């Protein structure tokens, strides 16, 4: 069993916005062009992995800044995260629209829940 790392040892590298855009567009295309439920679910899993990486970086960035608002490197990283936020939201909307328009929406609803799709339609 490995030891639990100390907070100061946690790392999450800043994502590249152009690379993220490429990944999101590719996943969106996979969802849009999926020929089977399993292909659509596979794309959904890819989005989940990508989302976790980005969310880990955002969370760690915000937590570090909250711990020490005088640290210039934490402040700079927080500003970068804040600047990226609108583009990240735009990319998430791209995927959500693809899922809403998927011919496999019924199967996805069984996995994700109807409430998720109801939220996305607003």
N, C-alpha and C positions, 0 to 999 in steps of 0.2 A: 504494500500500500504506500503510495507516495504522500509526502507531506503537503499540506495545504499551503500554497504560496502566500506570503505576506502581501498586503495591498500594494506596497511600494514596488514589488517585483512583477506586478501584472503589466503586460504589454499588449497594446493593440495599435497596429500601424494605421496611419491615416490613409484612407482609400483615395485613389485617383479618380476624379470626377469623369474624365473621358473613358477610363476603363470601366467604371461603374455603368456609365451610359451604354457602353457596348454590351456589357453583361445583361443589363435590364432589357435592352432591345432584343438581344438573342433569346432570352427567356420568354419575352412577350411573343416573339415570332414562333417559338416552340409551342406556346399555348394556342396561338391563333391557327397554326398549321397542324396541330396534333390530329393524328388519324385514329387515335384510340384513347380510352380512358387512362391507360397506364402511361402513355406518352405525356398526357396532360398532367397527371399526378407527378411524373418525374420532373417536369418543368416546375411544378409547384414546390417540390423538394429543393430544387436548385435555388429558387427564390428564397426559401426559408434559410438555407445556408448563407446566402449572400446577405440577407436581412440581419441575421445574427452577427455576422462580422461587422457590418456597418453600425448596428446598434451597440455593440460592445465598445467600439471606438468612440462613438458619441457619448455613451454613458461614462466611460473612463475619463474622457476629456472634461466633461462637466463636473464630475466628482473631484478631479484633481484641482480644477480651478476653484471650486467651492472650499476645498481644504486650505488653499493659500491663494487668495486673490491678488497678492502682491508679487507673485512669481510671474515674471515676464513671459517665460516660455509657456506656462499654463494659460496665461491670458491670450497669447498669440494663437495657440491651438484652439482655444474656445472661440475666438473671433473667426477662425477659418471654419470651424464647425457651424457657427451661426450663418456664415455666408453661404455655405453649401446647402443649408436646410431647404431653401425653396426648390433647388434642383433635385434634391433627394425626394421631396414630396411629389414633384412632377413625375419622377421615374416610378414611384410607387403607384401613382394614379394610372400611369400607362399600363402597368401589370394588372391592376384591379379592373380596368376596362376590358382588357383581354379576357380575364376570368369571367366577367359578367356576360360577355358575348360568346363564351365558349359553348359549343354544342354539348359539352360534357358538364355543363353547369349543375345538372341534377345530381350527378355523382359527386361533384365537388362540394355541393351543399350538404350531402350526407357526411362528408369528412370534416368540413369546416364549420358547418352549422348554418342554418338559415339566417340567423341574426347577422352574421358577418356580411352576407350578401345584401341584407336589408340596409345595413349601415352604408355600404358602398354605393347604393343607388341614390342616396340623398345627395 
